[in-house]
Amino acid sequence: MGKKILILGAGFGGLEAASGLSENLGNSHDITLIDKSDHFIIGFSKFEVMFGRRTAAQVKSYYADLAAEGVNFVQDTIEQIDLGRKIVTTHKASFSYDFLILGLGAELAPELMPGFVDGGFEFYSLDGAERLFPVLDRFTSGTLLLSIFGAPYKCPPAPFEAAFQLHDFFVGRGVRENIDIKMLIPGPVPLPVAPDAEEEIRRRFDQQNIALLRKHKVVAIDPAARQAQIEGRDALAYDLFIGVPHHRPPEVIRNSVLGAKGWIQVDKESLMTAYEGVYAVGDVTMIPVAEGVSVPKAGAFAEDAARAVVSQITRKITGEGRPVKFNAVGACFLEFGEGQVAQINANFLGQSEPHVFLEGPSAALREGKDHFADDRIQRWFR
Ligand SMILES: Cc1cc2nc3c(=O)[nH]c(=O)nc-3n(C[C@H](O)[C@H](O)[C@H](O)COP(=O)(O)OP(=O)(O)OC[C@H]3O[C@@H](n4cnc5c(N)ncnc54)[C@H](O)[C@@H]3O)c2cc1C
C-alpha cells in the first residue's frame, strides 16, 4: 500500500510540494492537500487590486484547477494536529498520515494594533487591498501615513514598493503635490540585510519627496482624533493611515506543541521539525541564518524549502532521486514605480555566510516580475 502524505496549506510552499511529489511519486501514493480557501493568489498581485489595475476576481487561481496529477485537494479548515497519533482533524473530517508537510503561512493580526481595525487600511490581505482602492481613488489631499508595525512581516520590500506605487498613483491622478507621504518604520533601517537596496530606497524616497521616519514604532491609532501614537514621540496627525499589520503563526499552530516557541522551529537543512516525518516550509517557520537574521517570509523561500522536503520524502519512500538541500535561495522584487523594478537576490544558507544583493532597478525586470507570477500559475494550475 502507498504512503499517506498530507500537505497542510496550499500557498507557495504547499503548491510546490504538491507539484513536486506528484511528479516524483505519481499516483502510487496517497497525496492530500488541504486549504480552507478555494483559491490561491500571488502575494504581489494585491498591489494590482490596491491600485485598481485588476479586480480581485482576476488575480485568483482556483484549486479546482490544480495541475498536480493524483493530488487530492480538500477545502476545509484544519483545527487540530495530533502528532502523537499522526492525525489531522479538519472541521469536517480527520486524516492520518505517514508524512506531514506544514505550509500554513502567517496569520495577519490587525486587531493587535489598537484603533487600526476602525481607523486604518491595509493591503496585505486581498479584502484589505480591495477596500483600499476606492479610498485611494478618492484621496486628493492631506497626510498619508504608511507604517510597518513590526517584524517579522511578509516580503520585507513590499511596504516600500507600496510607497513608490502610491507616489506614481497620485502623480497619475495629478494630486501628488497636495499629498504628504510619510513612511514610518519601527527600526533604524528599512532592509537590514540588503544595504544596497536600502541605499536605493533612500535615494528614490528623496527624489519622490517621500519622508522616511526611522525608529517610529506606532503603538495605537486614534481614529476620532486622526492621530497615530508613536512610542516615545509626539503623535502624528493623518488623513489616511495605511499599516502593515502584525503577523503571527496561524491559530492551529499556536494551539499545537509545534507553536510552543511561536513560529515552527525546524532543522535548517532538512526542514524537519522535532517530529519524525513532519516538515514545515515557508512563512510558518522561523529559521535563523545569522546573528539577528532569519530567512525572510517570502514565496520564493517557501518554494525552495518545499523542493528540499519533496526530495527527502521521495528518497525516503523510493530510495531514489538526488538530495536537494535547503539553501534559502530566492529573490524578492522591489518595484520603484515609473516602470522600474529591482530584484533582491538572496542566498542565505548555500554559502559560508548570507549573501544578499540588489539587481537593477531596470525596465527589463518588470518583465521578470510578470514572468515570476505567470510561471508559477502555469506550473501549479491547469
Ligand atoms: C503585498 C505582498 C507582496 C509580496 N511580494 C512577494 C514577492 O515579490 N516575492 C515573494 O517571494 N513573496 C512575496 N510576498 C510574500 C508571499 O506571498 C508569502 O511569503 C508566501 O505566500 C508564503 O508562502 P507560504 O506557502 O508559506 O504561505 P501562504 O502562501 O500564505 O499559504 C498558506 C496557506 O495556508 C492556508 N491556511 C492557513 N491556516 C489554515 C487552516 N487552519 N486551515 C486550512 N488552511 C489554512 C491559507 O489559506 C493559505 O492558503 C508578498 C506578500 C505580500 C502580502
The ligand as an SDF file (V2000), in Angstrom:
LIG
                    3D

 53 58  0  0  0  0  0  0  0  0999 V2000
    1.9390   42.7060   -0.8480 C   0  0  0  0  0  0  0  0  0  0  0  0
    2.7940   41.4680   -0.8740 C   0  0  0  0  0  0  0  0  0  0  0  0
    3.8240   41.3540   -1.8180 C   0  0  0  0  0  0  0  0  0  0  0  0
    4.6150   40.2060   -1.8480 C   0  0  0  0  0  0  0  0  0  0  0  0
    5.6210   40.1050   -2.7920 N   0  0  0  0  0  0  0  0  0  0  0  0
    6.3970   38.9780   -2.8440 C   0  0  0  0  0  0  0  0  0  0  0  0
    7.4690   38.8530   -3.8180 C   0  0  0  0  0  0  0  0  0  0  0  0
    7.7370   39.7550   -4.6260 O   0  0  0  0  0  0  0  0  0  0  0  0
    8.1990   37.7030   -3.8060 N   0  0  0  0  0  0  0  0  0  0  0  0
    7.9640   36.6940   -2.9080 C   0  0  0  0  0  0  0  0  0  0  0  0
    8.6510   35.6690   -2.9510 O   0  0  0  0  0  0  0  0  0  0  0  0
    6.9890   36.8080   -1.9500 N   0  0  0  0  0  0  0  0  0  0  0  0
    6.1990   37.9140   -1.9060 C   0  0  0  0  0  0  0  0  0  0  0  0
    5.2140   38.0420   -0.9420 N   0  0  0  0  0  0  0  0  0  0  0  0
    5.1480   37.0620    0.1660 C   0  0  0  0  0  0  0  0  0  0  0  0
    4.4630   35.7660   -0.2040 C   0  0  0  0  0  0  0  0  0  0  0  0
    3.1550   35.9940   -0.6660 O   0  0  0  0  0  0  0  0  0  0  0  0
    4.4120   34.8590    1.0340 C   0  0  0  0  0  0  0  0  0  0  0  0
    5.6440   34.8650    1.6950 O   0  0  0  0  0  0  0  0  0  0  0  0
    4.0760   33.4370    0.5800 C   0  0  0  0  0  0  0  0  0  0  0  0
    2.7260   33.3950    0.1790 O   0  0  0  0  0  0  0  0  0  0  0  0
    4.3300   32.4220    1.7000 C   0  0  0  0  0  0  0  0  0  0  0  0
    4.0260   31.1390    1.2530 O   0  0  0  0  0  0  0  0  0  0  0  0
    3.5340   30.0100    2.2830 P   0  0  0  0  0  0  0  0  0  0  0  0
    3.2880   28.7960    1.4610 O   0  0  0  0  0  0  0  0  0  0  0  0
    4.4550   29.9280    3.4310 O   0  0  0  0  0  0  0  0  0  0  0  0
    2.1610   30.5720    2.8690 O   0  0  0  0  0  0  0  0  0  0  0  0
    0.8790   31.1100    2.1420 P   0  0  0  0  0  0  0  0  0  0  0  0
    1.1200   31.3410    0.6840 O   0  0  0  0  0  0  0  0  0  0  0  0
    0.3810   32.2440    2.9570 O   0  0  0  0  0  0  0  0  0  0  0  0
   -0.1430   29.8850    2.2420 O   0  0  0  0  0  0  0  0  0  0  0  0
   -0.6680   29.4450    3.4750 C   0  0  0  0  0  0  0  0  0  0  0  0
   -1.9900   28.7350    3.2000 C   0  0  0  0  0  0  0  0  0  0  0  0
   -2.4380   28.1080    4.3970 O   0  0  0  0  0  0  0  0  0  0  0  0
   -3.8450   28.2140    4.4830 C   0  0  0  0  0  0  0  0  0  0  0  0
   -4.2650   28.0560    5.8750 N   0  0  0  0  0  0  0  0  0  0  0  0
   -3.8250   28.7340    6.9550 C   0  0  0  0  0  0  0  0  0  0  0  0
   -4.4330   28.2650    8.0860 N   0  0  0  0  0  0  0  0  0  0  0  0
   -5.2690   27.2780    7.6990 C   0  0  0  0  0  0  0  0  0  0  0  0
   -6.1640   26.3980    8.3920 C   0  0  0  0  0  0  0  0  0  0  0  0
   -6.3220   26.4430    9.7210 N   0  0  0  0  0  0  0  0  0  0  0  0
   -6.8840   25.5080    7.6630 N   0  0  0  0  0  0  0  0  0  0  0  0
   -6.7370   25.4180    6.3020 C   0  0  0  0  0  0  0  0  0  0  0  0
   -5.9010   26.2250    5.6020 N   0  0  0  0  0  0  0  0  0  0  0  0
   -5.1750   27.1350    6.2820 C   0  0  0  0  0  0  0  0  0  0  0  0
   -4.1510   29.5830    3.9070 C   0  0  0  0  0  0  0  0  0  0  0  0
   -5.4810   29.6630    3.4250 O   0  0  0  0  0  0  0  0  0  0  0  0
   -3.0920   29.7030    2.7900 C   0  0  0  0  0  0  0  0  0  0  0  0
   -3.6220   29.3410    1.5150 O   0  0  0  0  0  0  0  0  0  0  0  0
    4.3880   39.1640   -0.9020 C   0  0  0  0  0  0  0  0  0  0  0  0
    3.3370   39.2790    0.0290 C   0  0  0  0  0  0  0  0  0  0  0  0
    2.5460   40.4080    0.0400 C   0  0  0  0  0  0  0  0  0  0  0  0
    1.4220   40.4940    1.0480 C   0  0  0  0  0  0  0  0  0  0  0  0
  1  2  1  0
  2  3  1  0
  2 52  2  0
  3  4  2  0
  4  5  1  0
  4 50  1  0
  5  6  2  0
  6  7  1  0
  6 13  1  0
  7  8  2  0
  7  9  1  0
  9 10  1  0
 10 11  2  0
 10 12  1  0
 12 13  2  0
 13 14  1  0
 14 15  1  0
 14 50  1  0
 15 16  1  0
 16 17  1  0
 16 18  1  0
 18 19  1  0
 18 20  1  0
 20 21  1  0
 20 22  1  0
 22 23  1  0
 23 24  1  0
 24 25  2  0
 24 26  1  0
 24 27  1  0
 27 28  1  0
 28 29  2  0
 28 30  1  0
 28 31  1  0
 31 32  1  0
 32 33  1  0
 33 34  1  0
 33 48  1  0
 34 35  1  0
 35 36  1  0
 35 46  1  0
 36 37  1  0
 36 45  1  0
 37 38  2  0
 38 39  1  0
 39 40  1  0
 39 45  2  0
 40 41  1  0
 40 42  2  0
 42 43  1  0
 43 44  2  0
 44 45  1  0
 46 47  1  0
 46 48  1  0
 48 49  1  0
 50 51  2  0
 51 52  1  0
 52 53  1  0
M  END
$$$$
